């Protein structure tokens, strides 16, 4: 202004007042414009100061939420592992590799993004908190530089030995980044795929009891007319089939047969373990007969005796001592069999059944026989078989008798509805002959294969001196039970095996129901059983990675605790008064130096800028603010 005054001093001339007024007006306008420009710059500067970027309140809220969520996720994984809930996620075994890769890739990708965001939030909040704190510049530098990575945190933690500026702060950063590193390792291992055997239940068809193809007949029908013709044709099939019986009785390898029980046979299947199927036990009960009259007819060497009751007459041929055979009974319904024995049969109380005196005796030595009648009742059983081998493992209830008592014969009260089973006595009479004669000293007939089985099963040894002197009743009934079951099994599974079946000509009128026109007059009843099958599949499994889940939970809790100081601390700064500087990079350092000239005389000049020298020079306390 002195130069301006010097240039404008001197004598005034006319009109100088007006010129002076004009100059003063121009100068005032310039001052006004300069003032307005200055105010505009100040307003812009203040507006820039009030927009620091992300609001600290929202950063703190997001940080708390994400850290808490991470803990909840790991607690949830612990609960899932404890309950085995992850096992419900099942995949096909052929997709195991691609699913395993997908699970690992997804977990790694999501985890990496999530953890990167956690580090960003915590780093930003930690630096802001550090810049607000009244601490040494070296402490601010160490805290900020430690966030560069786990290696940098270790390095600055080491530097605290020389100049301990912020040991606790750097240690917290190291622990935080270390926990992040642990999570990077455990996250891909949270779930793994394992192959396992899944068990599924399904129905498998079974083959059960045999039955007739033609079910029009029943035991109440008289043995005449159509029923007689029916039995004649059954006889033509059954007799050559039952030649196989000696190979069946007492066998433990024939599926479906076990002693006096027939159990359902599973079809071939892929099942495992044990399977419960239906079974039928054949219980035989023998009773004594009252009012039996005996006759004798001498026809040369083939002498025949007969025993008559009120309803039946049985022919009895000359027999050796110690044999039990079936008599030839006429007009029988087929629901029972008549047997006679030339050896005493005693019950559990050692009581012998009623005997008939023979006059003349048989075979010169058999003077008495026991004539009795046996009936059959079925017992519903449950059998346990192996699914794969289909062999029997157990059967309940047991039907083998340990005792029995002589009583008058009583017909069974109920029938099964299966004509073949209910008429068991008729099939018994179709037994083919064996090669053993009843009396080799006479012209009597051969015993049947069924009679021969009884003689052998009871170890009677006829014609020998060391044979048994009596037979117990329950032994006989058990042997008959085995024989009945074996007979039904043979008829149902084995076709004619002896000679050719020569069916007689069938009248055209009988062709609609005659079983002579089919190769087998029987079929096996079909059923179902529940079988457990195994399929190899893949499923999620957290059991093998429970260590990873536990380590992840511990690391998550550590992260949440380490983030709390920066997430909840506000350091006397309100939400609408944010700090201008947000980092500690080169640009931030230049800004800091320009806006805090008071630091220049306080900072010591460092000739050699090593880390130790610079950190020593920065050991002055300073709170950096806007």
C-alpha positions as CSV (number, residue, x, y, z in Angstrom):
1,X,0.0,0.0,0.0
2,X,3.0,2.3,0.5
3,X,3.8,1.8,-3.1
4,X,0.2,2.5,-4.1
5,X,0.2,5.7,-2.0
6,X,3.5,6.9,-3.4
7,X,2.3,6.7,-6.9
8,X,-0.9,8.6,-6.2
9,X,0.5,11.7,-4.1
10,X,0.7,15.2,-5.7
11,X,-1.3,18.4,-6.3
12,X,-4.9,18.1,-7.1
13,X,-6.4,19.6,-10.2
14,X,-9.9,20.4,-11.1
15,X,-12.1,17.3,-11.0
16,X,-9.7,15.4,-8.8
17,X,-12.4,14.8,-6.2
18,X,-14.5,12.9,-8.7
19,X,-11.5,10.7,-9.8
20,X,-10.7,10.0,-6.2
21,X,-14.2,8.8,-5.5
22,X,-14.1,6.5,-8.5
23,X,-10.8,4.9,-7.4
24,X,-12.2,4.3,-3.9
25,X,-15.3,2.6,-5.5
26,X,-13.1,0.2,-7.6
27,X,-11.0,-0.7,-4.6
28,X,-14.1,-1.6,-2.5
29,X,-15.4,-3.8,-5.2
30,X,-12.2,-5.7,-5.4
31,X,-12.1,-6.3,-1.7
32,X,-15.7,-7.5,-1.8
33,X,-14.9,-10.0,-4.6
34,X,-11.8,-11.2,-2.7
35,X,-13.9,-11.7,0.4
36,X,-16.5,-13.7,-1.4
37,X,-13.9,-15.9,-3.1
38,X,-12.3,-16.6,0.3
39,X,-15.6,-17.5,1.9
40,X,-16.3,-19.9,-1.1
41,X,-12.9,-21.6,-0.6
42,X,-13.5,-22.0,3.1
43,X,-17.0,-23.4,2.6
44,X,-15.6,-25.9,0.1
45,X,-12.8,-26.8,2.5
46,X,-15.3,-27.4,5.3
47,X,-17.6,-29.5,3.1
48,X,-14.6,-31.7,2.1
49,X,-13.7,-32.0,5.7
50,X,-17.2,-33.3,6.5
51,X,-17.2,-36.1,3.9
52,X,-14.5,-38.6,5.1
53,X,-16.0,-41.6,3.2
54,X,-17.6,-44.5,5.1
55,X,-19.4,-43.5,8.3
56,X,-17.8,-45.0,11.4
57,X,-21.1,-45.9,13.0
58,X,-22.1,-48.1,10.1
59,X,-18.6,-49.7,10.0
60,X,-18.8,-50.5,13.7
61,X,-22.3,-52.0,13.4
62,X,-21.3,-54.1,10.3
63,X,-18.1,-55.3,12.1
64,X,-20.0,-56.4,15.2
65,X,-22.7,-58.1,13.1
66,X,-20.2,-60.1,10.9
67,X,-18.0,-61.2,13.8
68,X,-21.0,-62.3,15.8
69,X,-22.4,-64.1,12.8
70,X,-19.2,-66.0,12.3
71,X,-19.4,-67.3,15.9
72,X,-23.0,-68.3,15.4
73,X,-22.1,-70.2,12.2
74,X,-19.5,-72.3,14.0
75,X,-21.8,-73.0,16.9
76,X,-24.4,-74.1,14.4
77,X,-21.8,-76.4,12.8
78,X,-21.1,-77.9,16.2
79,X,-24.8,-78.6,16.7
80,X,-25.1,-80.1,13.2
81,X,-22.1,-82.4,14.0
82,X,-23.5,-83.5,17.3
83,X,-26.8,-84.4,15.8
84,X,-25.3,-85.9,12.6
85,X,-27.7,-83.7,10.6
86,X,-25.2,-83.2,7.8
87,X,-25.5,-87.0,7.0
88,X,-28.9,-86.2,5.5
89,X,-27.2,-84.6,2.5
90,X,-26.6,-87.6,0.3
91,X,-25.2,-87.8,-3.2
92,X,-24.7,-90.6,-5.7
93,X,-21.3,-92.3,-5.4
94,X,-20.5,-91.5,-9.0
95,X,-20.7,-87.8,-8.3
96,X,-18.5,-88.0,-5.2
97,X,-15.4,-86.3,-6.8
98,X,-17.2,-83.4,-8.4
99,X,-19.4,-82.8,-5.3
100,X,-16.3,-82.9,-3.1
101,X,-14.6,-80.3,-5.2
102,X,-17.7,-78.1,-5.3
103,X,-18.1,-78.2,-1.5
104,X,-14.4,-77.3,-0.9
105,X,-14.4,-74.6,-3.6
106,X,-17.6,-73.0,-2.3
107,X,-16.5,-73.1,1.3
108,X,-13.1,-71.6,0.3
109,X,-14.5,-68.9,-1.9
110,X,-17.2,-67.7,0.6
111,X,-14.7,-67.9,3.5
112,X,-12.0,-65.9,1.6
113,X,-14.4,-63.1,0.7
114,X,-16.0,-63.1,4.2
115,X,-12.6,-63.0,6.0
116,X,-11.2,-60.3,3.6
117,X,-14.2,-58.1,4.5
118,X,-13.6,-58.7,8.2
119,X,-10.0,-57.7,7.9
120,X,-10.9,-54.6,5.9
121,X,-13.5,-53.5,8.5
122,X,-11.3,-54.2,11.5
123,X,-8.3,-52.6,9.9
124,X,-10.2,-49.5,9.0
125,X,-11.7,-49.1,12.4
126,X,-8.4,-49.9,14.2
127,X,-6.5,-47.3,12.2
128,X,-9.2,-44.7,12.9
129,X,-9.1,-45.5,16.6
130,X,-5.3,-45.3,16.6
131,X,-5.3,-41.9,14.9
132,X,-7.7,-40.5,17.5
133,X,-5.6,-41.8,20.5
134,X,-3.2,-39.7,22.3
135,X,-0.1,-41.8,21.8
136,X,3.4,-41.6,20.3
137,X,3.7,-41.3,16.6
138,X,5.8,-44.6,16.6
139,X,2.9,-46.4,18.2
140,X,0.5,-45.1,15.6
141,X,3.0,-46.1,12.9
142,X,3.5,-49.6,14.4
143,X,-0.3,-50.3,14.8
144,X,-1.0,-49.2,11.2
145,X,2.0,-51.0,9.6
146,X,1.2,-54.3,11.4
147,X,-2.0,-54.6,9.3
148,X,0.0,-55.0,6.2
149,X,0.0,-58.8,6.8
150,X,0.9,-61.5,9.2
151,X,4.6,-61.1,8.2
152,X,4.5,-57.4,8.9
153,X,2.8,-58.0,12.2
154,X,5.5,-60.4,13.2
155,X,8.2,-58.0,12.1
156,X,6.8,-55.0,14.1
157,X,6.2,-57.2,17.1
158,X,9.9,-58.0,16.9
159,X,10.8,-54.3,16.7
160,X,9.1,-53.7,20.0
161,X,12.2,-55.2,21.7
162,X,14.3,-52.3,20.6
163,X,11.7,-49.5,20.9
164,X,8.6,-50.7,22.8
165,X,6.1,-48.3,21.5
166,X,2.9,-50.4,21.2
167,X,3.6,-54.0,22.1
168,X,0.0,-54.8,23.1
169,X,-1.5,-53.1,20.0
170,X,0.8,-54.9,17.6
171,X,0.2,-58.2,19.4
172,X,-3.5,-57.8,19.0
173,X,-3.1,-57.2,15.3
174,X,-0.8,-60.3,15.1
175,X,-3.4,-62.4,16.9
176,X,-6.2,-61.2,14.7
177,X,-4.4,-61.9,11.5
178,X,-3.3,-65.3,13.0
179,X,-6.9,-66.2,13.7
180,X,-7.8,-65.2,10.1
181,X,-5.0,-67.5,8.9
182,X,-6.5,-70.4,11.0
183,X,-9.9,-69.9,9.5
184,X,-8.4,-70.0,6.0
185,X,-7.1,-73.4,6.9
186,X,-10.1,-74.8,8.7
187,X,-12.9,-73.5,6.4
188,X,-12.1,-75.9,3.5
189,X,-12.0,-78.8,6.0
190,X,-15.4,-78.1,7.6
191,X,-17.2,-80.7,5.5
192,X,-15.9,-83.7,3.7
193,X,-17.6,-86.4,1.6
194,X,-17.5,-90.0,2.8
195,X,-18.8,-93.2,1.2
196,X,-21.3,-95.1,3.3
197,X,-23.7,-97.9,3.0
198,X,-27.3,-96.8,3.0
199,X,-29.9,-99.3,4.1
200,X,-33.3,-99.4,2.3
201,X,-36.2,-101.7,3.0
202,X,-38.1,-103.3,0.1
203,X,-40.4,-106.1,-0.7
204,X,-39.0,-109.4,-2.1
205,X,-41.3,-112.1,-3.4
206,X,-41.4,-115.4,-1.5
207,X,-42.5,-119.0,-2.4
208,X,-44.5,-120.6,0.3
209,X,-46.7,-123.7,0.8
210,X,-47.7,-125.8,-2.2
211,X,-51.4,-126.0,-3.2
212,X,-53.5,-127.4,-6.0
213,X,-54.2,-125.7,-9.2
214,X,-57.8,-126.8,-9.0
215,X,-59.4,-125.5,-5.8
216,X,-63.0,-126.6,-6.4
217,X,-62.9,-129.6,-4.2
218,X,-63.0,-129.9,-0.4
219,X,-62.8,-132.6,2.2
220,X,-66.5,-132.7,2.7
221,X,-67.0,-134.0,-0.9
222,X,-67.5,-137.8,-1.2
223,X,-64.7,-139.7,-2.7
224,X,-66.7,-140.4,-5.8
225,X,-67.4,-138.9,-9.2
226,X,-65.3,-135.9,-10.1
227,X,-63.4,-135.9,-6.8
228,X,-62.4,-139.5,-7.4
229,X,-61.2,-138.7,-10.9
230,X,-59.3,-135.7,-9.5
231,X,-57.4,-137.9,-6.9
232,X,-56.6,-140.5,-9.6
233,X,-54.8,-137.8,-11.6
234,X,-53.0,-136.4,-8.5
235,X,-51.9,-139.9,-7.8
236,X,-50.4,-140.2,-11.2
237,X,-48.2,-137.2,-10.5
238,X,-47.5,-137.6,-6.8
239,X,-46.3,-141.2,-6.7
240,X,-43.4,-140.7,-9.1
241,X,-42.6,-137.3,-7.5
242,X,-42.4,-138.9,-4.0
243,X,-39.7,-141.3,-5.1
244,X,-37.4,-138.4,-4.3
245,X,-38.6,-138.3,-0.7
246,X,-35.7,-140.3,0.8
247,X,-33.3,-137.6,-0.4
248,X,-35.4,-134.9,1.3
249,X,-36.3,-136.1,4.8
250,X,-33.8,-135.1,7.4
251,X,-31.9,-132.8,4.9
252,X,-30.7,-129.4,6.1
253,X,-29.8,-128.0,2.7
254,X,-33.2,-127.9,1.1
255,X,-34.4,-124.3,1.1
256,X,-37.9,-124.0,2.7
257,X,-37.7,-127.2,4.7
258,X,-36.6,-127.6,8.3
259,X,-37.6,-130.7,10.3
260,X,-41.4,-130.5,10.6
261,X,-41.6,-126.9,9.3
262,X,-41.9,-125.4,5.9
263,X,-40.8,-121.7,5.7
264,X,-41.2,-119.2,2.9
265,X,-38.2,-119.1,0.5
266,X,-37.0,-115.7,-0.6
267,X,-36.4,-115.0,-4.3
268,X,-32.8,-114.1,-5.2
269,X,-32.1,-110.6,-3.8
270,X,-29.4,-108.1,-2.9
271,X,-30.5,-107.9,0.7
272,X,-28.3,-108.1,3.8
273,X,-28.8,-109.2,7.3
274,X,-31.7,-111.3,8.6
275,X,-35.3,-111.4,7.2
276,X,-38.4,-112.6,8.9
277,X,-40.7,-114.8,6.8
278,X,-43.8,-116.9,7.4
279,X,-43.5,-120.5,8.3
280,X,-45.8,-123.4,8.9
281,X,-45.2,-126.3,11.3
282,X,-47.0,-129.6,10.9
283,X,-48.0,-131.0,14.3
284,X,-49.1,-134.6,14.3
285,X,-51.2,-136.1,17.1
286,X,-51.9,-139.8,17.3
287,X,-54.9,-141.2,19.3
288,X,-56.1,-144.6,20.2
289,X,-59.2,-146.2,18.6
290,X,-62.1,-147.8,20.5
291,X,-64.3,-150.7,19.4
292,X,-61.9,-152.2,16.9
293,X,-62.8,-155.6,15.6
294,X,-60.3,-157.9,14.0
295,X,-60.8,-160.4,11.3
296,X,-58.6,-162.9,9.4
297,X,-58.6,-164.3,5.9
298,X,-56.3,-167.2,5.0
299,X,-55.4,-167.2,1.3
300,X,-52.4,-169.4,1.1
301,X,-49.1,-167.7,2.1
302,X,-50.6,-164.2,1.7
303,X,-52.8,-164.2,4.8
304,X,-54.5,-160.9,5.5
305,X,-56.0,-159.5,8.7
306,X,-58.3,-156.6,8.8
307,X,-59.3,-154.1,11.5
308,X,-62.7,-152.6,11.4
309,X,-64.1,-149.5,13.2
310,X,-67.5,-147.9,12.9
311,X,-66.4,-146.0,9.8
312,X,-63.3,-147.6,8.4
313,X,-61.8,-151.0,7.5
314,X,-58.1,-151.4,7.2
315,X,-56.2,-154.3,5.6
316,X,-53.3,-155.5,7.7
317,X,-50.7,-157.8,6.0
318,X,-48.2,-160.0,7.7
319,X,-45.4,-157.9,9.1
320,X,-42.1,-158.3,10.8
321,X,-41.7,-157.5,14.5
322,X,-40.8,-153.9,15.3
323,X,-42.3,-152.1,12.3
324,X,-44.7,-149.2,12.1
325,X,-46.6,-149.0,8.8
326,X,-49.6,-147.3,7.2
327,X,-52.7,-149.5,6.8
328,X,-54.7,-149.6,3.6
329,X,-57.8,-147.6,4.5
330,X,-60.8,-147.4,2.2
331,X,-63.3,-144.5,2.1
332,X,-61.1,-142.1,4.0
333,X,-61.5,-138.4,3.6
334,X,-57.8,-137.8,3.5
335,X,-57.6,-135.8,6.7
336,X,-55.8,-138.5,8.7
337,X,-53.8,-141.7,8.4
338,X,-54.3,-145.2,10.0
339,X,-51.2,-146.9,11.3
340,X,-50.4,-150.1,13.0
341,X,-47.3,-151.1,15.0
342,X,-45.8,-154.4,15.8
343,X,-43.7,-152.8,18.5
344,X,-45.1,-151.4,21.7
345,X,-45.6,-147.6,21.7
346,X,-45.6,-146.0,25.1
347,X,-46.4,-142.5,26.1
348,X,-44.5,-140.2,28.6
349,X,-46.1,-142.0,31.5
350,X,-44.8,-145.3,30.1
351,X,-48.4,-146.3,29.3
352,X,-48.9,-148.5,26.3
353,X,-51.7,-147.8,23.9
354,X,-54.6,-150.2,23.4
355,X,-53.5,-153.4,21.7
356,X,-55.3,-156.0,19.5
357,X,-54.5,-159.7,19.8
358,X,-53.9,-161.5,16.6
359,X,-55.1,-165.0,16.0
360,X,-53.2,-166.5,14.4
361,X,-50.1,-164.5,15.0
362,X,-48.1,-162.8,12.3
363,X,-44.7,-164.1,11.2
364,X,-45.1,-166.7,13.9
365,X,-44.0,-164.2,16.5
366,X,-46.2,-161.1,16.3
367,X,-49.3,-161.8,18.4
368,X,-50.4,-158.3,19.2
369,X,-50.5,-155.0,17.4
370,X,-51.4,-151.4,18.2
371,X,-53.9,-149.8,15.8
372,X,-54.3,-146.0,16.0
373,X,-55.1,-142.9,14.0
374,X,-53.0,-139.7,13.5
375,X,-54.3,-136.3,12.5
376,X,-52.5,-133.1,11.5
377,X,-52.8,-129.5,12.7
378,X,-50.7,-126.6,11.4
379,X,-48.9,-124.2,13.6
380,X,-48.3,-120.7,12.4
381,X,-44.6,-119.9,12.9
382,X,-42.1,-117.1,12.2
383,X,-38.8,-118.0,10.6
384,X,-35.6,-115.9,10.5
385,X,-33.5,-116.4,7.4
386,X,-30.3,-114.9,6.0
387,X,-31.2,-112.6,3.2
388,X,-28.3,-113.6,1.0
389,X,-28.0,-117.3,1.5
390,X,-31.8,-117.7,2.3
391,X,-30.9,-120.4,4.8
392,X,-32.9,-120.7,8.0
393,X,-31.4,-119.3,11.2
394,X,-34.2,-119.7,13.7
395,X,-37.9,-120.6,13.9
396,X,-40.5,-119.9,16.5
397,X,-42.4,-121.4,18.2
398,X,-40.7,-124.8,18.3
399,X,-43.0,-127.7,17.5
400,X,-40.8,-130.6,18.4
401,X,-42.4,-132.5,21.3
402,X,-40.7,-133.7,24.4
403,X,-43.7,-135.6,25.8
404,X,-47.0,-137.0,24.7
405,X,-49.9,-139.0,26.2
406,X,-52.2,-141.6,24.7
407,X,-55.8,-140.4,24.4
408,X,-58.8,-141.3,22.2
409,X,-58.5,-140.0,18.7
410,X,-60.1,-136.6,18.0
411,X,-60.4,-135.1,14.6
412,X,-58.9,-131.6,14.1
413,X,-61.4,-128.8,14.6
414,X,-60.2,-126.5,11.9
415,X,-58.9,-126.7,8.4
416,X,-56.3,-124.4,6.7
417,X,-58.3,-123.8,3.5
418,X,-55.4,-125.3,1.5
419,X,-56.9,-128.5,0.1
420,X,-53.5,-130.1,-0.4
421,X,-52.5,-129.5,3.2
422,X,-55.8,-130.5,4.7
423,X,-55.9,-133.7,2.7
424,X,-52.4,-134.8,3.8
425,X,-53.6,-138.4,4.5
426,X,-54.5,-138.9,0.9
427,X,-51.1,-137.7,-0.3
428,X,-49.5,-140.0,2.3
429,X,-51.3,-143.0,0.7
430,X,-49.7,-142.1,-2.6
431,X,-46.2,-143.0,-1.3
432,X,-44.3,-145.2,-3.7
433,X,-43.0,-148.6,-2.6
434,X,-39.5,-149.2,-1.3
435,X,-37.5,-152.3,-1.8
436,X,-38.2,-153.6,1.8
437,X,-40.8,-156.2,2.4
438,X,-43.1,-156.3,5.4
439,X,-42.5,-160.0,5.8
440,X,-39.8,-161.7,3.6
441,X,-41.3,-165.1,4.6
442,X,-44.6,-164.3,3.0
443,X,-45.8,-162.8,-0.3
444,X,-46.8,-159.5,1.5
445,X,-46.3,-156.1,-0.2
446,X,-43.3,-153.8,0.0
447,X,-43.4,-151.1,2.6
448,X,-43.7,-147.5,1.3
449,X,-40.8,-145.1,1.3
450,X,-42.7,-143.3,4.2
451,X,-42.9,-146.5,6.2
452,X,-39.2,-147.2,5.6
453,X,-38.4,-143.7,6.8
454,X,-40.2,-144.3,10.1
455,X,-38.5,-147.6,10.6
456,X,-35.1,-146.0,10.0
457,X,-35.8,-142.7,11.9
458,X,-36.9,-144.6,15.0
459,X,-34.0,-147.1,14.7
460,X,-36.4,-150.1,14.8
461,X,-34.1,-152.6,13.0
462,X,-36.8,-155.2,12.3
463,X,-35.5,-158.8,12.3
464,X,-32.5,-158.2,14.5
465,X,-32.0,-159.3,18.1
466,X,-30.6,-156.0,19.4
467,X,-33.4,-153.8,18.2
468,X,-35.5,-151.5,20.5
469,X,-38.1,-153.0,22.7
470,X,-40.5,-150.1,22.5
471,X,-41.1,-146.6,20.9
472,X,-42.2,-143.4,22.7
473,X,-45.3,-141.7,21.4
474,X,-43.7,-138.3,21.0
475,X,-40.8,-139.8,19.0
476,X,-43.3,-141.2,16.6
477,X,-45.3,-138.0,16.3
478,X,-42.1,-136.0,15.7
479,X,-41.0,-138.4,13.0
480,X,-44.5,-138.1,11.3
481,X,-44.2,-134.3,11.5
482,X,-40.8,-134.4,9.6
483,X,-42.3,-136.8,7.2
484,X,-45.4,-134.6,6.5
485,X,-43.3,-131.5,5.9
486,X,-40.9,-133.4,3.7
487,X,-43.8,-134.8,1.7
488,X,-45.3,-131.3,1.0
489,X,-41.9,-129.9,0.1
490,X,-41.2,-132.7,-2.3
491,X,-44.6,-132.3,-4.0
492,X,-44.1,-128.6,-4.3
493,X,-40.5,-128.6,-5.6
494,X,-39.7,-131.9,-7.2
495,X,-41.3,-133.2,-10.3
496,X,-41.7,-136.9,-11.2
497,X,-38.3,-138.6,-11.0
498,X,-39.1,-142.3,-11.4
499,X,-40.4,-143.8,-14.6
500,X,-42.8,-142.2,-17.1
501,X,-46.2,-140.8,-16.2
502,X,-48.8,-142.5,-18.4
503,X,-51.9,-140.4,-18.1
504,X,-55.0,-142.2,-19.1
505,X,-57.2,-140.8,-21.7
506,X,-59.4,-138.0,-20.4
507,X,-62.9,-137.7,-21.6
508,X,-63.6,-134.5,-23.4
509,X,-66.1,-133.5,-20.8
510,X,-63.4,-133.5,-18.1
511,X,-60.9,-131.5,-20.1
512,X,-61.9,-128.2,-18.5
513,X,-60.8,-129.2,-15.0
514,X,-58.4,-132.2,-15.5
515,X,-54.9,-131.6,-14.2
516,X,-53.7,-134.5,-16.4
517,X,-53.1,-132.0,-19.1
518,X,-50.5,-130.0,-17.1
519,X,-47.0,-131.1,-16.2
520,X,-47.5,-130.2,-12.5
521,X,-50.8,-130.0,-10.7
522,X,-49.4,-127.9,-7.9
523,X,-48.0,-124.4,-7.5
524,X,-46.3,-122.5,-4.7
525,X,-48.2,-119.8,-2.9
526,X,-46.6,-116.4,-3.5
527,X,-45.9,-113.9,-0.7
528,X,-43.7,-110.9,0.2
529,X,-41.1,-110.3,2.8
530,X,-39.4,-107.0,3.8
531,X,-35.7,-107.2,3.0
532,X,-33.0,-104.6,3.8
533,X,-30.8,-103.8,0.8
534,X,-27.5,-101.8,0.9
535,X,-26.5,-99.1,-1.6
536,X,-23.1,-97.4,-1.4
537,X,-23.6,-93.6,-1.5
538,X,-21.7,-90.4,-0.6
539,X,-22.8,-88.0,2.1
540,X,-21.5,-84.9,3.9
541,X,-19.6,-85.7,7.0
542,X,-18.5,-83.3,9.7
543,X,-17.4,-86.0,12.2
544,X,-13.9,-86.3,10.6
545,X,-13.6,-82.5,10.6
546,X,-14.9,-81.8,14.1
547,X,-11.3,-80.6,15.0
548,X,-11.6,-78.1,12.2
549,X,-15.0,-76.9,13.5
550,X,-13.7,-76.5,17.1
551,X,-10.6,-74.7,15.9
552,X,-12.7,-72.4,13.7
553,X,-15.0,-71.7,16.7
554,X,-12.1,-70.8,18.9
555,X,-10.6,-68.5,16.1
556,X,-14.0,-66.9,15.6
557,X,-14.4,-66.1,19.3
558,X,-10.8,-64.7,19.3
559,X,-11.6,-62.4,16.3
560,X,-14.8,-61.1,18.0
561,X,-12.9,-60.3,21.2
562,X,-10.0,-58.7,19.4
563,X,-12.3,-56.5,17.3
564,X,-14.4,-55.2,20.2
565,X,-12.0,-52.3,21.1
566,X,-12.1,-50.8,17.6
567,X,-15.8,-51.7,17.1
568,X,-17.3,-50.1,20.2
569,X,-14.7,-47.3,21.0
570,X,-15.6,-43.8,19.8
571,X,-12.9,-41.8,21.5
572,X,-14.9,-38.6,22.1
573,X,-15.9,-38.4,18.4
574,X,-19.6,-38.0,17.6
575,X,-21.2,-39.6,14.6
576,X,-21.4,-36.4,12.7
577,X,-17.9,-35.3,13.4
578,X,-15.7,-37.7,11.5
579,X,-11.9,-37.5,11.3
580,X,-10.5,-36.3,8.0
581,X,-7.5,-38.6,7.7
582,X,-8.3,-42.3,7.4
583,X,-4.9,-43.9,6.6
584,X,-1.2,-43.8,7.1
585,X,0.2,-44.1,3.6
586,X,2.6,-41.7,1.9
587,X,-0.2,-39.4,0.8
588,X,-1.6,-39.4,4.3
589,X,1.9,-38.6,5.7
590,X,2.3,-35.6,3.3
591,X,-1.0,-34.3,4.3
592,X,-0.3,-34.8,8.0
593,X,3.1,-32.9,7.7
594,X,1.5,-30.0,5.9
595,X,-1.4,-29.6,8.2
596,X,0.6,-30.1,11.4
597,X,3.6,-27.7,11.0
598,X,4.1,-27.9,14.8
599,X,5.5,-31.4,14.3
600,X,8.6,-30.1,12.4
601,X,10.4,-28.6,15.3
602,X,9.4,-31.4,17.6
603,X,10.6,-34.3,15.4
604,X,14.3,-35.0,15.6
605,X,16.3,-34.8,12.4
606,X,17.4,-38.4,11.5
607,X,20.5,-38.7,9.4
608,X,20.2,-42.5,8.8
609,X,16.5,-43.4,8.3
610,X,16.7,-46.9,9.6
611,X,13.5,-48.4,11.2
612,X,15.0,-48.2,14.6
613,X,16.2,-44.6,14.2
614,X,12.9,-43.4,12.7
615,X,10.9,-45.2,15.4
616,X,13.0,-43.6,18.1
617,X,12.5,-40.2,16.6
618,X,8.7,-40.7,16.6
619,X,8.5,-41.3,20.3
620,X,6.6,-38.1,20.9
621,X,2.9,-38.2,21.9
622,X,0.5,-36.7,19.5
623,X,-3.2,-37.0,18.9
624,X,-4.0,-36.6,15.2
625,X,-7.3,-34.9,14.5
626,X,-9.0,-33.0,11.8
